[in-house]
Amino acid sequence: MLSTLPIGQIDCTESGGLVINEIMFNPGCVLDSRGEWFELYNPTDSLIVLRGWSFTDGGGDLFIVQEEISIPSKEYLVFGRNDDPLSNGGVNVDYKYSGMYLANGGDTIMVVDPQGNVIDNVDYSLKGFPSESGSSIELRNPSLDNSHGRNWSISTHDNGAGDNCTPGCINSCHEEEVIGTSTIPIIAFELMLDGRLGNEWISSLTKEDDSYDKASPVQEETVATTEHSMSALFCDNKGQYYDNSKAKMLYSLLDGLDIGTRTLSDGPIEPEHLEGIDLLIITNPQSRFDDEELGHIDDYLESGGKLLLTGQYFKYIYAEALNDISAKRGILFTYTEIIDDESNTGSNYYPRILIDLDGKKEVNIANSCALCIVDGNGLIYCEDSSRVVDADDHHLDMASCVAALTGDGSILCIGTSSIVTTTLYRADNFEVIRKLIECLLFGGL
């Protein structure tokens, strides 16, 4: 028997996005034990209450907020080990914590809501993150992907107590919102396809190319002035948690592939919405498409359209709404739980699906449900530490990514919508979703 939630018993109240916006891990004017802190920013339109939220490094460090504190919309909140400005470097700390330490040589901060959702995650030990004693690191804009070091800078603001930092206010390196098009090359890699090596995805540059190891510039373009050779439609008209506001990374990725993105947030899908669209994107809908909309999607696919359809792990997926589209293509989204052992995340909610990138690198795909393949090609399977088991602990051969042909078009189903979001649980999802989209659009699936 699979471990499932009963059909119809769906909790769709996922938490909103907080952003880790500034980190002081190496103060210069006081000891680390007195002067470490980090800052959150609330980019949403709502006040967020933090009682019951937890903060961890993913290892042994952890603290849980026990008090009624909140972050108003578009405001900041500072967490610190010491809340006395006279001894912590002149910082006004909003919440004093213990049990978590910020290593100078690199560490991780994970923000977890009371339901266990990882809302934000920054690993500043990764290549590209700046570091300087006596200065915080600041995110250049809260809308940027904070998992990439290139989006952070050293603070240049003298706080008057001996260190450079901007706790509780706009960052000194702040830049107006832009959409960045990364020029960092994608590594050539192979996925395990149905137990055999297949789908070799080759980029123009490989890991051995010196240009990969150098910090590549971000080409900044405004949405309004950019012309594209292809078009995508991001459909979030069904109450999606993963709406267009959380998909800036995806929009930037598509822009880099010369694909302009439109958004449909209100009203039903109509034929005119799909005219001239090369890629239709639907993330974990929270209500079902009506028969007319499903007919329009069918017509789009039969005439050569490409559909990227993403779910979410068992607690938040609405499988019926997804299967209205995918089942006739031989793919079923399920409420089946993916188990993760203690050597990885140790969490059923956040299993990591591991892929070997040409023997060089592990990629983590988090928050995924399991997919049942009636027809189609499984591209990424739940195996190794992330696995699906029955009541007798037997491994079940289930996928987290499946592709299928349908008419003259094709569909790519991925078990997680987190893979398209701006803030990710691990940064490597960018590489996977880019290569999947390239193969969906340009051949290979």
Secondary structure per residue as TSV (DSSP state, phi and psi in degrees):
chain	resnum	aa	ss	phi	psi
A	1	M	-	360.0	135.2
A	2	L	-	-78.8	150.9
A	3	S	-	-83.6	114.5
A	4	T	-	-136.0	165.1
A	5	L	-	-96.3	143.4
A	6	P	-	-58.5	142.2
A	7	I	T	-59.2	133.5
A	8	G	T	93.6	-16.8
A	9	Q	-	-93.4	85.4
A	10	I	-	-122.6	125.9
A	11	D	-	-100.4	113.5
A	12	C	-	-108.8	20.3
A	13	T	-	-99.7	63.1
A	14	E	-	-71.9	153.9
A	15	S	-	-80.1	157.6
A	16	G	-	-80.8	177.6
A	17	G	-	-94.7	118.4
A	18	L	-	-101.9	152.1
A	19	V	E	-122.1	126.5
A	20	I	E	-71.6	114.9
A	21	N	E	-113.4	-21.4
A	22	E	E	-158.7	141.8
A	23	I	E	-136.5	128.9
A	24	M	E	-112.8	98.0
A	25	F	S	-105.3	-10.9
A	26	N	S	-140.8	69.6
A	27	P	-	-64.9	150.2
A	28	G	S	-102.2	-28.5
A	29	C	S	-92.4	-12.4
A	30	V	S	-139.4	169.1
A	31	L	-	-66.2	152.4
A	32	D	H	-55.6	-39.9
A	33	S	H	-63.0	-18.1
A	34	R	H	-106.1	-25.2
A	35	G	H	-116.4	6.0
A	36	E	-	-77.7	140.7
A	37	W	E	-163.5	165.7
A	38	F	E	-145.4	160.9
A	39	E	E	-123.8	137.6
A	40	L	E	-106.5	149.8
A	41	Y	E	-123.5	139.6
A	42	N	-	-104.0	101.2
A	43	P	-	-84.2	-3.8
A	44	T	S	-81.4	175.7
A	45	D	S	-92.8	8.1
A	46	S	S	-125.9	152.8
A	47	L	-	-71.6	138.3
A	48	I	E	-117.2	120.3
A	49	V	E	-87.7	132.4
A	50	L	-	-106.1	2.3
A	51	R	T	-59.9	129.0
A	52	G	T	91.2	-8.7
A	53	W	-	-74.7	152.1
A	54	S	E	-125.3	156.3
A	55	F	E	-133.0	130.9
A	56	T	E	-148.6	164.2
A	57	D	-	-99.2	7.3
A	58	G	S	81.7	-5.2
A	59	G	S	-113.0	-115.7
A	60	G	S	-97.2	-17.1
A	61	D	-	-79.5	135.1
A	62	L	E	-164.2	139.1
A	63	F	E	-141.8	151.5
A	64	I	E	-119.5	133.0
A	65	V	-	-71.4	122.1
A	66	Q	-	-105.2	-7.1
A	67	E	S	-109.1	164.8
A	68	E	-	-83.7	82.1
A	69	I	-	-114.9	155.5
A	70	S	E	-147.6	161.0
A	71	I	E	-117.8	115.1
A	72	P	-	-65.1	164.1
A	73	S	T	-57.6	134.1
A	74	K	T	61.5	29.7
A	75	E	-	-122.0	173.3
A	76	Y	E	-116.1	157.3
A	77	L	E	-145.2	133.8
A	78	V	E	-108.7	127.2
A	79	F	E	-105.9	130.8
A	80	G	E	-144.2	158.5
A	81	R	S	-76.1	-18.1
A	82	N	-	-141.9	125.1
A	83	D	-	-102.2	16.3
A	84	D	-	-100.8	108.1
A	85	P	T	-59.9	-22.7
A	86	L	T	-73.0	-20.3
A	87	S	T	-126.0	-0.2
A	88	N	T	-110.3	8.9
A	89	G	T	97.4	21.3
A	90	G	S	78.6	27.4
A	91	V	-	-103.5	131.3
A	92	N	-	-85.9	102.4
A	93	V	-	-90.8	131.6
A	94	D	S	-85.7	-30.2
A	95	Y	E	-143.7	123.0
A	96	K	E	-89.6	131.4
A	97	Y	-	-123.2	166.7
A	98	S	-	-143.9	159.5
A	99	G	S	94.1	5.0
A	100	M	-	-139.4	135.4
A	101	Y	-	-129.4	145.4
A	102	L	-	-109.2	104.9
A	103	A	-	-68.1	137.1
A	104	N	T	-66.0	-31.9
A	105	G	T	-84.3	2.2
A	106	G	-	128.5	137.9
A	107	D	-	-160.5	179.1
A	108	T	E	-124.4	140.3
A	109	I	E	-121.1	122.0
A	110	M	E	-117.8	133.4
A	111	V	E	-106.1	119.6
A	112	V	E	-124.7	127.0
A	113	D	-	-80.7	173.1
A	114	P	T	-62.3	-20.3
A	115	Q	T	-87.1	-0.3
A	116	G	S	91.4	7.7
A	117	N	-	-79.0	127.2
A	118	V	E	-78.2	107.9
A	119	I	E	-84.3	-35.3
A	120	D	E	-151.2	156.2
A	121	N	E	-155.1	122.2
A	122	V	E	-127.0	124.8
A	123	D	E	-111.6	97.2
A	124	Y	T	-85.0	11.2
A	125	S	T	-86.0	-11.2
A	126	L	S	-68.7	154.9
A	127	K	T	-61.0	135.8
A	128	G	T	104.8	-17.5
A	129	F	-	-75.8	134.1
A	130	P	-	-75.5	162.1
A	131	S	-	-159.1	131.6
A	132	E	-	-156.9	126.3
A	133	S	T	-59.7	133.4
A	134	G	T	87.4	3.3
A	135	S	B	-135.2	139.2
A	136	S	-	-76.5	166.7
A	137	I	E	-105.2	139.1
A	138	E	E	-124.1	140.3
A	139	L	E	-76.1	132.3
A	140	R	S	-67.9	-25.6
A	141	N	-	-162.1	134.4
A	142	P	T	-61.0	-16.7
A	143	S	T	-82.0	-12.1
A	144	L	S	-79.8	158.0
A	145	D	-	-71.7	108.9
A	146	N	T	-81.4	5.1
A	147	S	T	-84.7	-8.0
A	148	H	S	-105.3	127.1
A	149	G	G	-61.4	-26.9
A	150	R	G	-66.6	-15.6
A	151	N	G	-93.4	6.5
A	152	W	E	-114.9	154.0
A	153	S	E	-140.5	161.1
A	154	I	E	-74.7	136.0
A	155	S	-	-66.9	141.2
A	156	T	-	-114.4	5.3
A	157	H	-	-93.1	120.6
A	158	D	B	-75.8	117.3
A	159	N	-	-82.9	1.9
A	160	G	S	90.1	-5.5
A	161	A	S	-115.9	3.2
A	162	G	S	117.8	-15.0
A	163	D	S	-114.9	161.7
A	164	N	B	-100.7	121.5
A	165	C	-	-174.7	166.6
A	166	T	-	-137.7	56.3
A	167	P	T	-63.5	130.3
A	168	G	T	80.8	9.0
A	169	C	S	-149.9	178.1
A	170	I	-	-60.2	142.0
A	171	N	-	-71.7	149.8
A	172	S	T	-67.5	-24.1
A	173	C	T	-95.8	10.8
A	174	H	-	-56.8	133.8
A	175	E	-	-121.2	149.6
A	176	E	-	-63.0	151.7
A	177	E	-	-62.0	128.8
A	178	V	-	-136.3	162.4
A	179	I	E	-104.9	120.3
A	180	G	E	-92.8	140.7
A	181	T	E	-111.0	106.9
A	182	S	E	-69.8	140.6
A	183	T	-	-106.6	9.0
A	184	I	-	-66.9	127.0
A	185	P	-	-69.6	155.1
A	186	I	-	-93.3	135.0
A	187	I	-	-69.1	142.6
A	188	A	-	-68.5	131.7
A	189	F	E	-152.9	165.9
A	190	E	E	-123.7	140.3
A	191	L	E	-99.1	150.8
A	192	M	E	-75.4	118.0
A	193	L	E	-109.0	106.6
A	194	D	T	54.2	40.3
A	195	G	T	84.8	-2.2
A	196	R	E	-128.2	151.5
A	197	L	E	-66.1	130.6
A	198	G	E	-162.8	178.7
A	199	N	E	50.5	60.2
A	200	E	E	-75.2	119.3
A	201	W	E	-106.2	113.1
A	202	I	-	-114.3	126.0
A	203	S	-	-96.5	173.7
A	204	S	S	-75.0	-18.6
A	205	L	S	-127.3	150.8
A	206	T	-	-120.5	175.1
A	207	K	T	-56.0	-32.6
A	208	E	T	-73.5	-16.9
A	209	D	S	-68.0	128.1
A	210	D	H	-57.8	-28.4
A	211	S	H	-65.9	-22.5
A	212	Y	H	-68.5	-35.9
A	213	D	H	-84.0	-4.7
A	214	K	S	-96.5	147.9
A	215	A	-	-65.0	118.0
A	216	S	-	-91.9	143.8
A	217	P	-	-70.9	156.5
A	218	V	E	-99.6	119.5
A	219	Q	E	-84.0	117.1
A	220	E	E	-99.6	128.3
A	221	E	E	-136.5	140.9
A	222	T	-	-84.3	149.0
A	223	V	G	-63.5	-37.2
A	224	A	G	-67.0	-28.8
A	225	T	G	-104.2	4.3
A	226	T	-	-95.7	128.8
A	227	E	-	-100.3	141.8
A	228	H	-	-128.7	154.3
A	229	S	S	-87.0	-16.6
A	230	M	E	-133.7	163.9
A	231	S	E	-132.1	142.6
A	232	A	E	-122.3	151.0
A	233	L	E	-119.1	116.9
A	234	F	E	-93.7	113.1
A	235	C	E	-101.6	108.8
A	236	D	-	-127.0	43.5
A	237	N	-	-92.9	10.9
A	238	K	S	-120.9	39.8
A	239	G	-	68.1	27.1
A	240	Q	-	-63.9	136.1
A	241	Y	S	-67.7	-42.0
A	242	Y	S	-85.7	74.8
A	243	D	-	-92.4	-173.2
A	244	N	G	-65.0	-25.4
A	245	S	G	-68.0	-21.6
A	246	K	G	-99.7	6.2
A	247	A	-	-115.2	27.6
A	248	K	H	-61.4	-34.6
A	249	M	H	-62.1	-43.3
A	250	L	H	-64.1	-43.5
A	251	Y	H	-60.9	-40.4
A	252	S	H	-65.8	-41.4
A	253	L	H	-60.8	-47.2
A	254	L	H	-63.6	-39.0
A	255	D	H	-58.7	-39.2
A	256	G	H	-67.7	-20.6
A	257	L	T	-94.9	11.9
A	258	D	T	64.5	39.2
A	259	I	E	-118.8	118.2
A	260	G	E	-84.0	146.5
A	261	T	E	-118.8	127.7
A	262	R	E	-103.1	163.0
A	263	T	E	-127.2	135.2
A	264	L	E	-116.2	104.4
A	265	S	-	-107.8	-18.3
A	266	D	S	-132.8	146.7
A	267	G	S	79.8	168.7
A	268	P	-	-76.3	161.2
A	269	I	-	-71.7	126.9
A	270	E	-	-117.0	158.4
A	271	P	H	-54.6	-37.3
A	272	E	H	-65.1	-26.1
A	273	H	H	-66.8	-27.5
A	274	L	H	-97.4	-4.3
A	275	E	T	-66.6	127.4
A	276	G	T	75.4	10.3
A	277	I	-	-91.5	125.1
A	278	D	S	-88.0	-27.1
A	279	L	E	-142.6	123.6
A	280	L	E	-103.6	130.4
A	281	I	E	-119.8	124.7
A	282	I	E	-130.2	119.7
A	283	T	E	-105.4	129.6
A	284	N	-	15.4	75.3
A	285	P	-	-65.1	146.9
A	286	Q	S	-105.2	3.4
A	287	S	S	-145.5	160.3
A	288	R	-	-86.5	148.3
A	289	F	-	-72.8	142.2
A	290	D	-	-78.7	173.9
A	291	D	H	-61.7	-36.9
A	292	E	H	-65.6	-43.3
A	293	E	H	-62.6	-43.8
A	294	L	H	-61.4	-36.1
A	295	G	H	-64.4	-40.1
A	296	H	H	-65.9	-39.7
A	297	I	H	-64.8	-42.2
A	298	D	H	-58.6	-47.3
A	299	D	H	-61.3	-40.3
A	300	Y	H	-60.9	-46.4
A	301	L	H	-70.2	-41.3
A	302	E	H	-62.3	-29.4
A	303	S	T	-91.4	11.1
A	304	G	T	110.6	5.7
A	305	G	-	-70.8	160.6
A	306	K	E	-117.5	132.5
A	307	L	E	-123.4	127.1
A	308	L	E	-104.2	115.1
A	309	L	E	-120.6	120.5
A	310	T	E	-123.0	142.5
A	311	G	-	-105.5	-140.1
A	312	Q	-	-166.9	167.5
A	313	Y	-	-65.3	168.6
A	314	F	T	-55.3	-27.7
A	315	K	T	-74.2	-28.6
A	316	Y	T	-119.2	-3.3
A	317	I	-	-74.3	145.3
A	318	Y	-	-111.1	84.1
A	319	A	H	-62.8	-36.2
A	320	E	H	-61.4	-42.2
A	321	A	H	-64.3	-37.2
A	322	L	H	-72.1	-41.9
A	323	N	H	-71.2	-20.5
A	324	D	H	-56.2	-29.1
A	325	I	H	-96.9	-43.8
A	326	S	H	-87.4	-27.2
A	327	A	G	-60.7	-40.2
A	328	K	G	-70.8	-9.8
A	329	R	G	-99.3	7.5
A	330	G	T	85.9	19.8
A	331	I	E	-129.8	130.8
A	332	L	E	-121.4	122.2
A	333	F	E	-76.0	142.2
A	334	T	-	-128.9	164.6
A	335	Y	-	-89.6	14.3
A	336	T	-	-68.3	137.2
A	337	E	-	-85.0	135.0
A	338	I	-	-97.4	125.7
A	339	I	E	-89.8	144.5
A	340	D	E	-131.3	131.7
A	341	D	-	-87.1	173.9
A	342	E	T	-68.3	-19.3
A	343	S	T	-72.1	-10.9
A	344	N	T	-116.2	-118.2
A	345	T	T	-85.2	-25.1
A	346	G	-	69.4	16.1
A	347	S	-	-126.1	133.8
A	348	N	S	-70.1	-29.3
A	349	Y	S	-72.9	-31.2
A	350	Y	S	-127.2	55.7
A	351	P	-	-66.6	148.0
A	352	R	E	-104.6	125.6
A	353	I	E	-92.3	115.0
A	354	L	E	-93.0	136.8
A	355	I	E	-126.7	140.7
A	356	D	E	-94.4	118.6
A	357	L	E	-88.5	88.5
A	358	D	T	54.4	33.2
A	359	G	T	74.6	6.7
A	360	K	T	-109.8	-25.7
A	361	K	E	-155.9	145.4
A	362	E	E	-98.7	140.9
A	363	V	E	-117.1	137.8
A	364	N	E	-109.8	124.0
A	365	I	E	-111.4	111.8
A	366	A	E	-103.3	163.0
A	367	N	S	67.7	32.4
A	368	S	-	-98.4	145.5
A	369	C	-	-87.3	173.4
A	370	A	-	-96.6	144.3
A	371	L	E	-111.1	138.8
A	372	C	E	-98.1	127.8
A	373	I	E	-100.1	111.4
A	374	V	S	-88.1	-40.1
A	375	D	S	-149.2	160.6
A	376	G	S	109.1	174.8
A	377	N	E	-108.1	121.7
A	378	G	E	-76.7	128.5
A	379	L	E	-104.7	-37.0
A	380	I	E	-132.2	124.1
A	381	Y	E	-107.6	155.2
A	382	C	-	-85.7	102.4
A	383	E	-	-153.0	179.0
A	384	D	T	62.5	-127.2
A	385	S	T	-72.4	-29.5
A	386	S	E	-95.6	119.8
A	387	R	E	-152.5	160.0
A	388	V	-	-111.4	129.3
A	389	V	B	-128.9	156.3
A	390	D	-	-94.5	-172.3
A	391	A	T	-63.3	-23.6
A	392	D	T	-96.4	14.5
A	393	D	-	65.2	28.6
A	394	H	-	-89.0	136.5
A	395	H	B	-69.3	132.6
A	396	L	-	-104.3	133.4
A	397	D	-	-81.2	85.8
A	398	M	-	-124.3	149.5
A	399	A	E	-104.8	165.6
A	400	S	E	-117.6	-1.3
A	401	C	E	-150.8	124.2
A	402	V	E	-136.9	140.4
A	403	A	E	-120.0	149.1
A	404	A	E	-151.4	148.2
A	405	L	E	-83.5	145.5
A	406	T	E	-147.6	111.6
A	407	G	T	61.0	-131.9
A	408	D	T	-91.2	-0.7
A	409	G	E	-108.0	-167.0
A	410	S	E	-152.3	157.1
A	411	I	E	-128.7	138.9
A	412	L	E	-121.5	117.4
A	413	C	E	-107.5	127.8
A	414	I	E	-122.8	137.1
A	415	G	S	-71.6	-7.2
A	416	T	-	-133.7	136.5
A	417	S	S	-87.7	-14.2
A	418	S	G	-61.0	-23.0
A	419	I	G	-65.9	-19.5
A	420	V	G	-102.1	2.3
A	421	T	S	-88.5	161.4
A	422	T	S	-67.3	-45.3
A	423	T	S	-100.7	120.3
A	424	L	-	-118.3	153.1
A	425	Y	S	-84.5	93.6
A	426	R	S	85.1	148.7
A	427	A	S	-89.0	-14.6
A	428	D	T	-77.0	-10.4
A	429	N	H	-55.6	-29.9
A	430	F	H	-53.8	-45.2
A	431	E	H	-65.5	-41.6
A	432	V	H	-67.0	-49.5
A	433	I	H	-66.3	-34.3
A	434	R	H	-62.7	-48.3
A	435	K	H	-68.5	-34.5
A	436	L	H	-63.8	-43.7
A	437	I	H	-65.9	-40.9
A	438	E	H	-59.5	-44.1
A	439	C	H	-70.4	-35.3
A	440	L	H	-63.3	-42.5
A	441	L	H	-84.5	-37.9
A	442	F	H	-112.5	4.3
A	443	G	S	109.5	150.1
A	444	G	-	124.4	-18.2
A	445	L	-	-97.7	360.0
